[in-house]
Every structure is written in C-alpha cells, then in structure tokens.
Amino acid sequence: MDNTFDFIIVGGGSAGAVIAARLSEDPAVRVALIEAGSRPPERESMPAACGSLQLDPETDWMFTADPGKAGRGLRGRRMPVPRGRMLGGSSGINYMVWVRGHPGDFDNWERLGAAGWSHDDVLPAFKRMEGLVRSNEIAIDQDARGFDGPVGVAVRSPVIPAARDFVRAANASGLPSGDYNGAGRFNPAGVASLVQTNTRKGKRSSTFHAYLEDAAELRPNLTIITDALVTRIVLDNALAATGAEYRDIAGKTHIVLATREVILSAGAVGSPHLLMLSGIGPRRELEEAGVPCRLDQPHVGKHLKDHLLTGMIFEAEKIGTPLAEVGVSVGPDALRSPGGSLPADPAEDAHLSPELAALKTESQRRLDEWMETGSSLVSSSLYDGVAFFSTGLGDEHTHDAQIGFIPALYGADIMGERLFYDLDQYFDDPDAAFDPALQRVTFLPSNCVPRSEGEIILQTADPATPPIIQMNYFADPHDLKVMVAIIRKVLDIAANWPGPHKLGPWYVPPKLAAMHGHRPGDVPSDALLENFALHFATTIYHLSCTCRIGSVVDPHLRVFGVSNLRVADASVFPEITSGNTNAPSIMIGERAAEMIAADHGLRLSDNASATIRETV
Ligand SMILES: Cc1cc2nc3c(=O)[nH]c(=O)nc-3n(C[C@H](O)[C@H](O)[C@H](O)COP(=O)(O)OP(=O)(O)OC[C@H]3O[C@@H](n4cnc5c(N)ncnc54)[C@H](O)[C@@H]3O)c2cc1C
C-alpha cells in the first residue's frame, strides 16, 4: 500500500466517515480513513438490538467514568460510557434519536466566538444530510427539512399506540405538537412529537451506511484502513502535522503520511486523548503521564459536557409493550439466549412442543417481515416519543428540558449488566421488578443545558490505556434543580394520560421510597426527587466540548499552534446542544468537508463549499 495521501482522517465515526466520503468526491485527491474498529456486525442494522452492542469489545470502547455526584446507585460508583468502535463510530451503536438541537444553540455558538456557526450558517448542512421520509404521523416543517440527503430519517413503523398517547398527554400538559427539528423548537411553549429516527426502511442509517457503504468505499482514491489503532499524530519540528502512526491488529506499527492535512475525528474522548498522546495538552498532566509536551494547551480534554437522564417507570396495564414481545420480533436466535424459550442448539428444535414451534414460526415471520418491509417492533430503539420545553429556571437561548418516552420497560439484564445499576440495593426481587412480561412505560427526563463540566485526563503514555474520564455531574447545583423540575413535569404528563386506560403510579425503587417514607400515589418530596436523580441519573452518551472551538481549535477547526491539523467531531462543540448529539456531529463533518474543500480548492459533488462564510 502506498503510504502517502493528501488527507488522513483519524476515526470513521459520525463526523469522520462524512469527511472521508465528501473529500473523496474529488477524484484528484487521495484520502485515507483510519479506524480502530471494523465494519459493523450484522445486528448493528436492527434498531432494537442497539443495547447488545454496548460492552461488546467488537463494537464498544468500553470506557467507564467517575460520575461525580451522580451514580450513587451504580455498582462501585462507575458509570459505563460506551463509544462506538466501528465504521460509523457511535452512529453505529447509538439509539438513533434524530435531533438537530435548538436554533438558539447554534446562535449561542456564534456568540461564544464560533464565527460562522450560527443557525443560519449550519442549516444548509443539516438539510443536505437528511433524507426525511414524509409521514402523516408527525408535523414536518417543509422549509427547514431535507428530503434527498444520505441519512435516512423516519418515524418508526408501526407506531406503537402508547407513543401517540405520550404526545397527547404532553399536549394536555401544555406542550404543543410540532416538528422539533424545525419550527417546533422556536416555540417558547415547547414541542412534543413522535421521535424521528435515523433509519431507512426500519434499518439503522449510521454514517457508515449513509456515506460509505457500497459507494464512497469503492472509490479508488479512498483507502479505508480498519482495525488500526492510531497511536499519535506525527508532527515535524515546526509543529506541522505530517501524518499518523497506527498499530495494526497484529501489533505492528505503521506510519502514513499526509501531504496536505490530518483531520482528527476520534470523538469527544478519542480526539483529546490523541492530541495529548501527541504532546498537545496541559503540560503538567502530559509530563506526569510520561509524554513530552510539544505544545502546552491547557484546554485539551477540559470543558467536557454530557446530558443525564433519570429513567422513571410507570405501571401501564393495557398500555405498555412487554419487552418479551419485542424479543419475539428480534428472531428465533434471540429466543435461544440463556434463559430463552428455545433450545440453545437449533438441532434440538425437532422436539419442540407445538406452542414453542408456533413461537419459532411467528418469530421468523416477524424477522422476515422486518427485513423485507422495515416494519416491526424492532424498527426503533423504543425511544419513541420526545418533548422539549423550558423549565424557566434560567435557560437563556433554548429549551433546557427534554423528556423521552419508551413504551416499554428495559430488562434487568440491561439495567444491571449494561447500565451497572446495583439493582439488589433498591429492589427486593429485581427479576420480578423487571420481568419482561410486565406492561410498563418509561419516561426519560433530561436536563439538556447542563452547567457542570467534566474532563478527560491522560493516564499514561500507553495509547492502548484509556484516559481517565471524570464526568463531574451535578457539580453545579443548578443541574439538579433543573432535573427535579423536569421530573415533576413527567408526573404532570403522566397524570394527563388520555383514556381509556390510565397509567398507574410512578414506581419508585422500593428501598428509596422507604428511605423517604413515600407510598405509591403520594406527591413526592423534593428531597426524594433529588435523591432519586443522584442515585439513578445516568449518561445519555452525549460527550462533547473537549476540544471546543475557541479554546483548542479556531472556527475553521484548525488546531491553534499546529499547522495542517484539524479536529472535527463532537469534541469541537463550543457548548453542548440542547438535544441528542449525533445529527450535530454529522453536521460538523459536513461543514469540515466544506471548509477543507474551500481551503484546498477541492471540487465536491454538490459544490458545498459555496456555503462557507469567510470568518477568520
Ligand atoms: C450508546 C450511545 C447511544 C447514543 N444515542 C444517541 C441517540 O439516540 N441520538 C443521538 O443524536 N446521539 C446519540 N448518541 C451520541 C452520538 O452518537 C454521538 O454524539 C456522535 O456519534 C459523536 O460523533 P463523533 O464523530 O464525535 O464520534 P464517534 O462517532 O464516536 O466517532 C469516533 C470514531 O473514532 C474512532 N477512534 C477513536 N479513537 C481512535 C484511535 N485512536 N484510532 C483509530 N480510530 C479511533 C472510533 O472507533 C469511532 O469510530 C449516543 C451515543 C452512544 C455511545
């Protein structure tokens, strides 16, 4: 393999895959994309299987973090922080909730110094990305949306009736329906909707599927190197990036050279980690870890932001979808997992009882239907309803509150094994409390403009050792106050549930209820709600801002003090957006490609560079 390219992109995730695909549209340039993971496994495309990709070393970096003041209910007070490790990155492991953010988020970016990143500036990229499927199920702001872009966006099919009821209940509690990726976020009263998911015909539309698969990946001028752990950016004596060093799966070290630029798109953990491994970061921390400091940059890895959610379970007889039903739709193999109803060895199926034979046939039928039509219970992560609004507690430019809705109850395996909740501490019989046959629904209140900041700290000079991740949640007391207000709004929405069947009371983890003398149906005290959040709030996986514009990179994403090196991913957000972060990360990839194309005179297929404003 020729080891010299015009551009090297490190990390093929939400942003990196986009940049590789866009730059290689110009046949005159040679582009290399280096990714630590591989192509995604087959189950990645099934939305409801997303949880199974977490804590699997094939698809997840398996980081854990110190949660700060949150996470009292977690085993060993460690919080899992999954990050996608595959082509598509975290867009391959995520829950596919498609949210751009509030227009005010981007105007605020510009106010913070990110010239050229106002809502008007980023809107063309958001529209260009989207291949939204029109639907009568949701309000669509025609002028704000994109219908021909590579990322499939759709409402799940079939819509689960409880999700429609969630929207009606939110309406009844004062949150109007609207397009939350359009005019709905301009409404100060808030907005409620069924969720728009980044799926195409019921399959995940990650940036791998949307931008690389069967298209860009076949171009002769794009080289994709997978299973390659980048260990540092190569810098010359004048602090210009000249290439990247990586370790292949056999442990052999290689160097690839970039004649024009290296673009770091390794995510909010990976990008600051790699800068620090390359000697760019806080001098003392680097030296303590044994890395010679090439450029003292105190902001690298700092200002880490994330969103928290606090899952609230409600009894929902005749309303909730039992998780066991979803399991049947995953296909017969899922019914063979330990404790499943079918035998582990398919050879034993010859002796199935008539009931089990019928279950197997039905399961296969549902799987075939999903593959053929995309319509199935498995066509979303089950995060199917959403509302945004303001608590009035001090959000200046946006809604500070998000409530997600799941018409089901996640099982004890997900809660205990994948999310690390110490279930035995709070439930007398966790298996009974999280029985997959139960009809329950789950609300996910989330403070989406957090003020607390965490950090990523270099632990050692060994690139294979993860950095320390300090989330520092609830360090600023404002965040807990907002979370409590959002929890109260959940109780209000639940109380407004439309008929004929009503939700039962909020199911407070029994030992926490006992601690506060709370009985089912009581109005909960602030002390209980605060304690509930401190125990059960967990990450929504939106890590960002660790190489933010204005501190580590300029508005054209060029690293201050280093030439030929940009960072382009969620780490450059100047402030976290008030919503899920995948769409904004893809937007960063689109805009980075525009900027690079403009600077180097590349010809992209849709002449995207025309939308750049000269800002620096
Ligand atoms: C479990 C989970 C659920 C989520 N759910 C949602 C959701 O429903 N909706 C939403 O909008 N957002 C969601 N998010 C967040 C969203 O997916 C991320 O914000 C977004 O994908 C970040 O994009 P990125 O380009 O910054 O990083 P990533 O997409 O993480 O890309 C980074 C890439 O760099 C690679 N990499 C890192 N280090 C190296 C190295 N040293 N060498 C080589 N390659 C490297 C990684 O393997 C990865 O492919 C979720 C995230 C997770 C983890």
The ligand as a Tripos MOL2 file, in Angstrom:
@<TRIPOS>MOLECULE
LIG
   53    58     1     0     0
SMALL
NO_CHARGES

@<TRIPOS>ATOM
      1 C1        -24.8050    4.1720   23.2930 C.3       1 LIG1
      2 C2        -24.9950    5.5170   22.6620 C.ar      1 LIG1
      3 C3        -26.2870    5.9770   22.3910 C.ar      1 LIG1
      4 C4        -26.4730    7.2260   21.8050 C.ar      1 LIG1
      5 N1        -27.7180    7.5900   21.4030 N.ar      1 LIG1
      6 C5        -27.8790    8.6940   20.6410 C.ar      1 LIG1
      7 C6        -29.1130    8.9860   20.0180 C.ar      1 LIG1
      8 O1        -30.0840    8.2320   20.1250 O.2       1 LIG1
      9 N2        -29.2100   10.1250   19.2760 N.ar      1 LIG1
     10 C7        -28.1630   10.9750   19.1220 C.ar      1 LIG1
     11 O2        -28.3090   12.0010   18.4490 O.2       1 LIG1
     12 N3        -26.9670   10.7150   19.6940 N.ar      1 LIG1
     13 C8        -26.8000    9.5850   20.4060 C.ar      1 LIG1
     14 N4        -25.5730    9.2850   20.9180 N.ar      1 LIG1
     15 C9        -24.4810   10.2530   20.7550 C.3       1 LIG1
     16 C10       -23.9320   10.3340   19.3240 C.3       1 LIG1
     17 O3        -23.9390    9.0670   18.7310 O.3       1 LIG1
     18 C11       -22.5200   10.9130   19.3680 C.3       1 LIG1
     19 O4        -22.5860   12.2220   19.9280 O.3       1 LIG1
     20 C12       -21.8750   11.0390   17.9960 C.3       1 LIG1
     21 O5        -21.9150    9.8070   17.3270 O.3       1 LIG1
     22 C13       -20.4350   11.5090   18.1520 C.3       1 LIG1
     23 O6        -19.8210   11.5410   16.8970 O.3       1 LIG1
     24 P1        -18.2490   11.7360   16.7600 P.3       1 LIG1
     25 O7        -17.9410   11.7960   15.3110 O.co2     1 LIG1
     26 O8        -17.8290   12.8430   17.6300 O.co2     1 LIG1
     27 O9        -17.5990   10.4460   17.4180 O.3       1 LIG1
     28 P2        -17.7860    8.8470   17.0650 P.3       1 LIG1
     29 O10       -18.9860    8.7030   16.2160 O.co2     1 LIG1
     30 O11       -17.7180    8.1960   18.3490 O.co2     1 LIG1
     31 O12       -16.5400    8.5820   16.1580 O.3       1 LIG1
     32 C14       -15.2380    8.4310   16.6220 C.3       1 LIG1
     33 C15       -14.5690    7.3450   15.8040 C.3       1 LIG1
     34 O13       -13.1740    7.3960   16.0140 O.3       1 LIG1
     35 C16       -12.6730    6.0850   16.2260 C.3       1 LIG1
     36 N5        -11.4670    6.2260   17.0300 N.ar      1 LIG1
     37 C17       -11.3710    6.7450   18.2800 C.ar      1 LIG1
     38 N6        -10.0730    6.7050   18.6950 N.ar      1 LIG1
     39 C18        -9.3660    6.1510   17.6880 C.ar      1 LIG1
     40 C19        -7.9860    5.8100   17.5230 C.ar      1 LIG1
     41 N7         -7.0870    6.0600   18.4750 N.pl3     1 LIG1
     42 N8         -7.6000    5.2240   16.3630 N.ar      1 LIG1
     43 C20        -8.5000    4.9770   15.3730 C.ar      1 LIG1
     44 N9         -9.8120    5.2540   15.4810 N.ar      1 LIG1
     45 C21       -10.2360    5.8380   16.6250 C.ar      1 LIG1
     46 C22       -13.8070    5.3820   16.9320 C.3       1 LIG1
     47 O14       -13.7130    3.9780   16.8500 O.3       1 LIG1
     48 C23       -15.0200    5.9390   16.2060 C.3       1 LIG1
     49 O15       -15.3310    5.1990   15.0590 O.3       1 LIG1
     50 C24       -25.3450    8.0470   21.5130 C.ar      1 LIG1
     51 C25       -24.0540    7.5940   21.7810 C.ar      1 LIG1
     52 C26       -23.8650    6.3390   22.3330 C.ar      1 LIG1
     53 C27       -22.4730    5.8640   22.6000 C.3       1 LIG1
@<TRIPOS>BOND
     1     1     2 1
     2     2     3 ar
     3     2    52 ar
     4     3     4 ar
     5     4     5 ar
     6     4    50 ar
     7     5     6 ar
     8     6     7 ar
     9     6    13 1
    10     7     8 2
    11     7     9 ar
    12     9    10 ar
    13    10    11 2
    14    10    12 ar
    15    12    13 ar
    16    13    14 ar
    17    14    15 1
    18    14    50 ar
    19    15    16 1
    20    16    17 1
    21    16    18 1
    22    18    19 1
    23    18    20 1
    24    20    21 1
    25    20    22 1
    26    22    23 1
    27    23    24 1
    28    24    25 2
    29    24    26 1
    30    24    27 1
    31    27    28 1
    32    28    29 2
    33    28    30 1
    34    28    31 1
    35    31    32 1
    36    32    33 1
    37    33    34 1
    38    33    48 1
    39    34    35 1
    40    35    36 1
    41    35    46 1
    42    36    37 ar
    43    36    45 ar
    44    37    38 ar
    45    38    39 ar
    46    39    40 ar
    47    39    45 ar
    48    40    41 1
    49    40    42 ar
    50    42    43 ar
    51    43    44 ar
    52    44    45 ar
    53    46    47 1
    54    46    48 1
    55    48    49 1
    56    50    51 ar
    57    51    52 ar
    58    52    53 1
@<TRIPOS>SUBSTRUCTURE
     1 LIG1         1 GROUP 0 **** ****
